[in-house]
């Protein structure tokens, strides 16, 4: 149930962010919302209180009961701590005001988009000492660590999962078009060729997100697969370099697919590709490996309907990723941070909890896949895989092309990534709506505008 509680539709990630805006500030037990880091109880007067986000709403009775049971189990094992759950889910539109007002929790689950901004603005506590003592610290992947690492190699967040953006596709449509569903495209040229071949009556070969900052997000993902960058140090100064030849080439791919190949449909403002894929109206989209189970569960389709492969590349080997990270309020006491880290370890990495969650999912008849290897490897991944194999019912070959790829997560732009994504949305839309659009001209405008933002942020 825990995974279901905050599952993110990576095909429309920012829609999910809107959907999890705070719906109140419920607490376990009595009392009103406690100002997060002024609520610590001294060791002499009782256990240390730790406020945490992500407590399910009262209306979500099953998940709320599971959460409360988990709190009781944690407090039995760690009687020196008292967990107080808040019915708040991170939303960048509300969180920073709550932080400024002293209402931010001790421990907060955020997304991969946030830590670098939080680190640069001092919104997060340094947990280097705590996380390096964790027995599975060595199993964290470099990509996941990069997301939470700041100056001098200090660590400011605890990754609990991760995914690399990938190509999610309809295996049945592949077969119908004469393509091998076990061999998704590996390069841009193959991808464009597949999209053209998959396009037919009532079906687009590919659909791309273009709004709510998702157009800029996915454009940047494609840019990384070609070895491009958004920001780079030039003569000792951080510069926006999105208007490079690689950036232009990336936009040109969109334009060619829309106007030359006609493999992208005429819907220009796209905020959701999840449902069109599930409904068989589009053959390929960008998503994450976790989408397979959700698509099967939501659309009641056979287990072998969808597949996932790595991002097609064109000279680069990186891609954007996503996932969930717990951060800790810098106003907290050391003991609150210690307790918060213990809570995260217990909640997500206790193997009994992990197996109990899978048992619940299986009892509910849900499709169960395999964990993404973007955040963890080594012993931790091996332990999880051993448990998952007892419950997983999605054929392993459906995800094998993705897991066998060696792509690395490239962090999102460190400075004002959301501002940059917002600037790119209309540019992506223009490529798909105007056959005469000039990629270089559009990117030059974005680079100039975003450079002003970078300069202001780094003064």
C-alpha positions in Angstrom: 0.0 0.0 0.0 2.8 2.4 0.7 3.9 2.5 -3.0 0.3 3.0 -4.0 -0.1 5.9 -1.6 2.3 8.2 -3.5 2.7 6.5 -6.8 3.6 9.1 -9.4 2.4 8.9 -13.0 5.7 9.7 -14.6 3.9 10.3 -17.9 2.2 13.2 -16.3 4.3 13.9 -13.2 3.4 17.5 -12.7 -0.3 16.7 -12.8 0.3 14.4 -9.9 2.1 17.2 -8.0 -1.1 19.3 -8.4 -3.2 16.5 -7.2 -1.4 16.1 -3.9 -1.7 19.6 -2.6 -2.2 19.8 1.2 -5.7 18.7 2.2 -5.4 19.7 5.8 -3.1 19.0 8.7 -4.4 15.9 10.4 -2.4 14.5 13.3 -2.2 11.1 14.9 -3.6 11.7 18.4 -4.7 15.0 19.9 -3.5 18.5 19.3 -3.2 21.1 16.5 -0.5 21.5 13.9 2.8 21.8 15.7 5.4 24.2 14.4 7.7 21.5 13.1 11.1 22.0 14.7 10.0 23.8 17.9 8.1 20.7 18.9 11.0 18.6 20.1 10.7 17.1 23.5 13.8 17.0 25.7 15.1 13.5 26.6 14.4 14.2 30.3 10.7 14.8 29.7 9.9 12.0 27.3 10.5 10.9 23.7 11.6 13.3 21.0 8.6 14.3 18.8 9.2 14.1 15.0 6.6 15.5 12.6 6.4 13.7 9.2 4.4 14.3 6.0 2.4 11.8 4.0 -0.1 10.6 6.6 -3.2 9.4 4.6 -6.5 11.3 5.0 -9.2 10.2 7.3 -11.3 9.1 4.3 -8.5 6.7 3.2 -9.3 4.3 6.0 -7.2 1.3 4.9 -4.0 3.3 4.3 -4.5 5.4 7.4 -4.8 2.3 9.5 -1.7 0.8 7.9 0.2 4.1 8.6 -0.8 4.2 12.2 0.2 0.5 12.6 3.5 1.3 11.2 4.0 4.2 13.6 3.2 2.0 16.5 5.7 -0.7 15.3 8.4 2.0 14.9 7.8 3.5 18.3 8.0 0.0 19.9 11.4 -0.5 18.3 12.5 3.1 18.9 10.8 4.3 22.2 12.9 7.4 22.3 11.0 8.9 19.4 7.3 9.9 18.9 6.1 10.1 15.3 3.4 12.7 14.6 1.9 12.4 11.1 0.6 15.3 9.1 -1.9 14.9 6.3 0.3 17.0 4.0 1.9 16.0 0.7 4.7 18.2 -0.7 3.7 20.9 -3.2 6.1 23.5 -4.2 3.3 26.0 -4.4 2.7 25.8 -0.7 5.7 24.2 1.0 8.1 27.2 1.0 5.5 29.5 2.6 4.9 26.8 5.2 8.7 26.6 5.8 9.0 30.4 6.2 6.1 30.4 8.6 7.6 27.7 10.8 5.0 25.0 9.9 7.2 22.7 7.8 7.5 19.2 9.2 10.8 17.7 10.5 10.8 15.1 7.7 9.2 15.8 4.3 9.0 13.6 1.2 9.9 15.5 -1.9 10.6 14.7 -5.6 13.9 14.6 -7.5 13.2 18.0 -8.9 13.6 19.7 -5.5 16.8 18.9 -3.6 19.3 21.0 -5.6 17.1 24.1 -5.3 16.6 23.4 -1.6 20.3 22.9 -1.0 21.2 26.2 -2.7 18.6 28.1 -0.7 19.4 26.4 2.7 16.0 24.7 3.1 17.5 21.3 4.0 19.6 19.8 6.8 22.9 18.2 6.2 22.5 14.4 6.9 25.9 13.3 5.7 26.9 11.7 9.0 23.5 9.9 9.5 23.2 8.4 6.0 26.8 7.3 5.7 26.2 5.1 8.8 23.4 3.3 7.1 24.4 -0.3 6.2 23.1 0.1 2.6 24.7 3.5 1.9 27.2 1.8 -0.4 24.3 0.5 -2.5 23.0 4.0 -3.5 23.7 4.6 -7.2 25.8 7.6 -8.2 22.8 9.0 -10.1 20.6 9.0 -6.9 23.4 10.4 -4.8 24.1 13.3 -7.3 20.5 14.5 -6.8 21.0 15.0 -3.0 24.7 16.0 -3.0 25.7 19.6 -2.4 29.0 21.6 -2.0 32.0 19.7 -0.6 30.2 16.4 -1.3 27.8 16.8 1.7 24.5 14.9 1.5 21.1 16.6 2.1 18.5 14.0 1.4 17.6 10.3 1.6 16.5 8.7 -1.7 13.9 6.0 -1.2 13.3 5.0 -4.8 14.1 6.2 -8.3 13.4 5.7 -11.9 15.1 6.7 -15.2 12.8 8.1 -17.8 12.2 5.4 -20.4 10.3 4.4 -23.5 7.0 2.8 -22.5 5.2 1.1 -25.4 2.3 -1.1 -26.4 3.6 -4.5 -27.3 0.4 -5.5 -29.1 0.7 -2.5 -31.4 4.4 -3.4 -32.0 3.4 -6.9 -33.1 0.6 -5.5 -35.3 3.1 -3.3 -37.1 5.5 -6.1 -37.6 8.0 -5.0 -34.9 9.6 -7.2 -32.3 8.2 -6.2 -28.9 11.2 -7.6 -27.2 13.5 -5.2 -29.1 12.5 -1.5 -28.5 14.4 1.1 -30.5 17.9 2.0 -29.1 18.8 5.1 -31.2 16.9 8.2 -32.3 16.9 7.0 -35.9 15.4 3.6 -34.9 12.9 5.4 -32.6 11.8 7.8 -35.4 11.5 4.8 -37.8 9.4 2.8 -35.4 7.1 5.7 -34.7 6.5 6.1 -38.4 5.8 2.4 -38.8 3.5 2.3 -35.8 1.3 5.2 -37.0 -1.9 4.1 -38.5 -5.7 4.5 -38.4 -6.6 5.9 -35.0 -3.0 5.4 -33.7 -0.1 7.8 -33.3 3.3 6.4 -33.2 4.4 8.7 -30.4 2.9 11.3 -28.1 4.8 13.9 -26.1 3.9 16.0 -23.1 3.9 19.7 -23.8 2.4 21.6 -20.9 2.5 22.2 -17.1 6.4 22.3 -17.4 6.3 18.7 -18.7 7.2 19.8 -22.2 10.4 21.4 -21.0 11.1 18.4 -18.7 10.8 15.9 -21.5 12.7 18.1 -24.0 15.6 18.2 -21.5 15.4 14.4 -21.2 15.9 14.0 -24.9 18.6 16.7 -24.8 20.5 14.5 -22.3 20.2 11.4 -24.5 22.2 13.4 -27.1 24.8 14.5 -24.7 23.5 18.1 -24.4 23.3 20.4 -21.4 21.1 23.2 -20.2 23.6 24.9 -17.9 27.4 24.8 -18.0 30.4 26.7 -16.7 31.9 29.0 -19.3 34.9 31.2 -18.3 34.0 30.7 -14.7 30.4 31.8 -15.1 27.3 29.6 -15.2 25.7 30.0 -18.6 22.5 28.7 -20.3 23.7 26.6 -23.2 20.4 25.1 -24.3 20.7 26.8 -27.7 23.7 24.6 -28.6 23.7 22.6 -31.9 22.6 19.6 -29.8 19.7 21.6 -28.4 18.7 22.6 -31.9 19.0 19.0 -33.2 16.7 17.9 -30.3 14.0 20.3 -31.3 14.4 19.4 -34.9 13.5 15.8 -34.0 10.2 16.9 -32.7 9.5 18.9 -35.8 10.5 16.1 -38.2 8.3 13.6 -36.5 5.3 16.0 -36.6 5.6 17.4 -40.1 7.8 15.1 -42.1 6.9 11.7 -40.7 3.5 12.5 -39.3 4.1 10.1 -36.5 3.1 12.6 -33.8 -0.6 13.6 -33.8 -2.1 17.0 -34.2 -2.9 17.5 -30.5 -0.4 20.2 -29.5 -1.3 20.9 -25.9 -0.8 17.6 -24.1 -0.9 17.1 -20.4 -1.5 13.4 -20.3 -0.1 10.5 -22.3 -0.9 7.8 -19.8 -4.6 7.4 -20.8 -4.0 7.5 -24.6 -1.4 4.8 -24.2 -3.7 2.7 -22.0 -6.5 3.2 -24.4 -4.4 2.0 -27.4 -4.5 5.4 -29.1 -0.7 5.9 -29.1 2.0 3.3 -29.4 5.0 4.9 -27.5 5.4 7.5 -24.8 8.0 8.6 -22.3 7.5 7.3 -18.7 9.0 5.0 -16.1 9.2 1.3 -15.5 6.7 1.6 -12.7 4.0 2.5 -15.2 3.6 -1.1 -16.4 1.8 -2.3 -13.3 -0.3 0.8 -13.1 -1.4 0.6 -16.7 -2.4 -3.0 -16.3 -4.2 -2.4 -13.0 -6.0 0.8 -14.2 -7.1 -0.4 -17.6 -7.7 -4.1 -16.7 -5.4 -5.4 -19.5 -3.4 -8.6 -19.9 -0.1 -8.7 -18.2 1.9 -8.8 -21.5 0.3 -5.7 -23.0 3.0 -3.1 -22.3 6.8 -3.1 -22.4 9.5 -0.7 -21.3 12.9 0.0 -22.8 15.7 2.5 -22.3 15.6 6.0 -23.7 16.8 6.0 -27.4 20.1 7.8 -27.6 21.9 10.0 -30.1 25.4 10.4 -28.9 24.8 10.6 -25.2 24.2 8.0 -22.5 22.3 10.0 -19.9 18.6 10.7 -19.2 16.5 12.5 -16.6 15.2 10.5 -13.7 12.7 10.9 -11.0 11.6 9.5 -7.7 11.1 10.3 -4.0 13.5 11.7 -1.5 13.1 12.5 2.2 14.6 15.8 3.3 14.9 17.2 6.9 14.2 20.6 8.1 17.4 22.5 8.9 15.8 24.0 12.0 15.5 20.6 13.6 17.5 19.4 16.6 20.2 16.8 15.9 18.0 14.2 17.7 15.0 15.0 15.5 17.1 14.5 12.4 18.5 11.2 13.8 14.9 10.1 14.5 13.7 11.2 11.1 16.4 9.2 9.4 15.5 6.1 11.4 11.9 6.6 10.5 12.7 6.6 6.8 14.9 3.5 7.1 12.2 1.6 9.0 9.4 2.7 6.8 11.0 1.9 3.4 13.9 -0.5 4.0 12.7 -2.9 6.6 12.3 -6.1 4.5 9.3 -7.3 6.5 7.5 -4.1 5.8 8.4 -4.4 2.1 7.1 -8.0 1.9 3.9 -7.2 3.8 3.2 -4.5 1.3 3.6 -6.9 -1.6 1.4 -9.4 0.1 -1.4 -6.8 0.4 -1.0 -5.8 -3.3 -1.2 -9.5 -4.4 -4.3 -10.1 -2.2 -6.0 -7.2 -4.0 -5.2 -8.8 -7.3 -2.9 -6.1 -8.5 -0.2 -6.4 -11.1 3.3 -6.4 -9.5 6.5 -5.7 -11.4 10.1 -5.3 -10.5 11.9 -2.5 -8.7 13.7 0.1 -10.6 17.5 0.0 -10.3 18.0 3.7 -10.7 18.4 4.4 -7.0 19.9 1.2 -5.6 22.1 -1.7 -6.5 24.2 -4.2 -4.6 22.9 -6.1 -1.6 19.8 -4.0 -1.1 18.5 -4.6 -4.7 19.4 -8.3 -4.4 17.3 -8.6 -1.2 14.4 -6.8 -2.7 14.5 -8.8 -5.9 14.6 -12.1 -3.9 11.4 -11.0 -2.1 9.7 -9.6 -5.3 10.2 -12.7 -7.3 7.8 -14.5 -4.9 5.0 -12.0 -5.7 5.7 -10.4 -9.1 3.3 -11.5 -11.9 4.4 -9.2 -14.8 6.7 -11.3 -17.1 10.3 -10.3 -16.6 11.0 -10.1 -20.3 8.7 -7.1 -20.6 11.2 -5.0 -18.6 14.4 -6.7 -19.6 15.4 -4.2 -22.3 15.2 -1.4 -19.7 17.0 -3.1 -16.9 19.8 -4.4 -19.1 20.6 -0.8 -20.3 23.4 1.1 -18.6 22.1 4.7 -18.8 22.9 7.1 -16.0 20.6 9.6 -14.4 21.7 13.2 -15.2 20.5 15.7 -12.5 18.0 18.3 -13.5 19.3 21.9 -14.1 20.6 23.1 -10.7 19.3 26.7 -11.0 15.6 27.4 -11.3 14.8 24.3 -13.3 11.0 24.9 -13.1 11.4 28.4 -14.6 13.4 26.9 -17.5 10.9 24.2 -18.1 8.1 26.7 -18.2 10.0 28.7 -20.9 10.5 25.5 -22.9 6.8 24.4 -22.9 5.6 26.9 -25.6 8.8 26.2 -27.7 7.9 22.5 -27.8 4.3 23.4 -28.7 5.5 25.7 -31.5 7.5 22.9 -33.1 4.3 20.8 -33.2 2.0 23.5 -34.3 4.1 25.6 -36.8 5.9 23.8 -39.7 8.0 27.0 -40.2 9.2 27.3 -36.6 12.9 28.0 -36.3 14.5 25.8 -33.5 17.6 28.0 -33.3 15.7 31.2 -33.0 13.4 29.8 -30.4 16.2 28.4 -28.3 18.2 31.7 -28.6 15.3 33.5 -27.0 15.0 30.9 -24.2 18.7 31.1 -23.5 18.7 34.9 -23.3 15.7 35.0 -21.0 16.9 32.1 -18.8 20.4 33.6 -18.5 18.8 36.6 -16.7 17.3 34.2 -14.2 20.6 32.4 -13.7 22.4 35.7 -13.2 19.9 36.9 -10.6 20.0 33.6 -8.8 23.8 33.5 -8.6 24.6 37.1 -7.7 
